[in-house]
Amino acid sequence: MTAQRLPEPGELAPDFTLRGPDGEYVTLSEYRGRNAVVLAFYPLAFSRVCSNQLPAIERDLERIRSLGAEVLGISVDSHHANREFGRRLGLSFPLLSDFHKRASTAYGMLEPEAGVSGRALFVIDREGKVAYRDVSSDPGDVPSNETLIAALERLGT
């Protein structure tokens, strides 16, 4: 991980507008007041670890949604690549394109040497504040869905 600043729990989450798999734009602040949001940063579409991480989130998606949260996957890949990656994995949550690396930078996730984001889970509460974060120090490590779900349960969304 680089020496970028990670948003701290309790801070207002950096807002973003990113392109979704069908070219539509998704803005984080549009969820404010409605849902908590899980941001799942992943380095690259079609990579081995990401091809396991995202389906694991999909398997827990019903449980995550029952706790009042939506999931947004984020990578630096194009929205075209994310659309195909999500389709091949059978994902029902959107994979957003951070092609210009603004969200990855704002969340302290950009790996500038590699040009990709790191791997992490952030929970943004209904007020738009960071409620939880789990940042992998090694790109091969995947944040725990169980710990994520426990954080959502504590929110009481």
C-alpha positions as CSV (number, residue, x, y, z in Angstrom):
1,M,0.0,0.0,0.0
2,T,1.2,3.5,-0.7
3,A,1.3,6.4,1.8
4,Q,-2.0,7.8,0.7
5,R,-4.5,8.9,3.3
6,L,-7.4,6.6,4.0
7,P,-10.7,8.1,5.0
8,E,-11.2,7.5,8.8
9,P,-14.4,6.0,10.2
10,G,-16.7,8.8,11.2
11,E,-15.5,11.1,8.4
12,L,-17.7,12.1,5.5
13,A,-17.0,9.6,2.6
14,P,-15.4,11.1,-0.5
15,D,-18.2,11.5,-3.1
16,F,-17.7,10.2,-6.6
17,T,-19.5,9.8,-9.9
18,L,-18.4,6.7,-11.8
19,R,-19.5,5.0,-15.0
20,G,-21.5,1.8,-14.5
21,P,-21.4,-1.3,-16.7
22,D,-23.9,0.0,-19.2
23,G,-22.4,3.4,-19.4
24,E,-24.7,5.0,-16.9
25,Y,-23.3,7.2,-14.1
26,V,-23.5,6.3,-10.4
27,T,-23.0,8.9,-7.7
28,L,-22.3,7.7,-4.2
29,S,-24.2,10.6,-2.5
30,E,-27.4,9.6,-4.3
31,Y,-27.6,6.7,-1.7
32,R,-27.4,9.1,1.2
33,G,-30.5,8.9,3.4
34,R,-31.6,5.7,1.7
35,N,-29.0,2.9,2.0
36,A,-25.7,2.1,3.4
37,V,-23.2,1.3,0.7
38,V,-20.4,-1.3,0.5
39,L,-17.6,-0.1,-1.7
40,A,-15.6,-3.2,-2.9
41,F,-12.3,-1.9,-4.4
42,Y,-10.6,-4.6,-6.6
43,P,-7.4,-4.2,-8.7
44,L,-8.3,-5.7,-12.1
45,A,-11.2,-7.4,-13.9
46,F,-10.4,-11.0,-15.0
47,S,-7.6,-11.4,-12.5
48,R,-7.6,-14.6,-10.4
49,V,-8.1,-13.2,-6.9
50,C,-10.8,-10.7,-8.1
51,S,-12.5,-13.6,-9.9
52,N,-12.9,-15.2,-6.5
53,Q,-13.5,-12.1,-4.3
54,L,-16.5,-10.7,-6.2
55,P,-18.5,-14.0,-6.5
56,A,-17.9,-14.4,-2.7
57,I,-19.6,-11.0,-2.2
58,E,-22.4,-12.1,-4.6
59,R,-23.0,-15.2,-2.5
60,D,-23.5,-13.0,0.6
61,L,-25.4,-10.3,-1.3
62,E,-28.9,-11.2,0.0
63,R,-27.6,-11.0,3.5
64,I,-25.9,-7.7,2.9
65,R,-29.0,-6.2,1.3
66,S,-31.2,-7.5,4.2
67,L,-29.0,-5.3,6.4
68,G,-30.0,-2.3,4.3
69,A,-26.8,-2.0,2.2
70,E,-26.1,-2.0,-1.5
71,V,-22.7,-3.1,-3.0
72,L,-20.7,-1.2,-5.6
73,G,-17.6,-2.8,-7.1
74,I,-14.9,-0.3,-8.1
75,S,-11.8,-0.8,-10.3
76,V,-9.8,1.2,-12.8
77,D,-11.0,-0.9,-15.7
78,S,-13.2,0.5,-18.4
79,H,-16.9,0.2,-18.0
80,H,-16.8,-2.2,-21.0
81,A,-14.4,-4.5,-19.3
82,N,-16.4,-4.3,-16.0
83,R,-19.6,-5.1,-17.9
84,E,-18.1,-8.3,-19.4
85,F,-16.4,-9.3,-16.2
86,G,-19.6,-8.9,-14.1
87,R,-21.6,-10.8,-16.8
88,R,-19.1,-13.7,-16.8
89,L,-19.1,-13.9,-13.0
90,G,-22.9,-13.7,-12.8
91,L,-22.9,-10.6,-10.6
92,S,-26.1,-8.7,-9.7
93,F,-24.3,-5.7,-8.3
94,P,-22.7,-3.0,-10.5
95,L,-19.0,-2.8,-11.2
96,L,-18.0,0.8,-11.6
97,S,-15.2,2.2,-13.7
98,D,-12.7,4.4,-11.9
99,F,-10.9,4.8,-15.2
100,H,-9.4,8.2,-14.2
101,K,-8.5,6.9,-10.8
102,R,-10.2,9.7,-8.9
103,A,-12.1,7.5,-6.5
104,S,-9.2,5.2,-5.9
105,T,-7.1,8.2,-5.0
106,A,-9.7,9.8,-2.8
107,Y,-10.0,6.6,-0.8
108,G,-6.3,6.1,-0.5
109,M,-6.4,3.0,-2.6
110,L,-4.4,3.9,-5.7
111,E,-1.3,1.9,-6.3
112,P,0.5,4.4,-8.5
113,E,3.4,2.1,-9.5
114,A,0.9,-0.5,-10.9
115,G,-1.8,2.0,-12.0
116,V,-4.5,0.0,-10.2
117,S,-6.4,0.3,-7.0
118,G,-5.7,-1.9,-4.0
119,R,-8.2,-4.3,-2.5
120,A,-10.6,-3.1,0.2
121,L,-14.1,-3.0,1.6
122,F,-15.5,0.3,2.9
123,V,-19.0,0.7,4.4
124,I,-20.6,4.1,4.0
125,D,-23.5,4.6,6.3
126,R,-26.8,6.3,5.4
127,E,-25.5,9.7,6.5
128,G,-22.6,9.3,4.0
129,K,-19.9,8.7,6.6
130,V,-17.3,6.0,6.6
131,A,-18.5,3.4,9.1
132,Y,-16.0,0.6,8.4
133,R,-13.0,-0.2,6.3
134,D,-10.9,-3.3,5.7
135,V,-7.9,-2.6,3.5
136,S,-5.7,-5.5,2.3
137,S,-2.0,-5.0,2.8
138,D,-1.3,-7.7,0.2
139,P,-3.2,-7.8,-3.2
140,G,-3.7,-11.5,-2.7
141,D,-5.5,-11.1,0.6
142,V,-9.3,-10.7,0.4
143,P,-11.2,-8.7,3.1
144,S,-13.6,-10.9,5.1
145,N,-17.3,-10.8,4.2
146,E,-18.1,-12.0,7.7
147,T,-16.4,-9.0,9.3
148,L,-18.1,-6.8,6.8
149,I,-21.5,-8.3,7.7
150,A,-20.8,-7.9,11.4
151,A,-20.0,-4.2,10.7
152,L,-23.3,-3.8,8.9
153,E,-25.1,-5.5,11.8
154,R,-23.6,-3.0,14.2
155,L,-24.9,-0.1,12.0
156,G,-28.4,-1.4,12.6
157,T,-29.4,-0.2,9.1
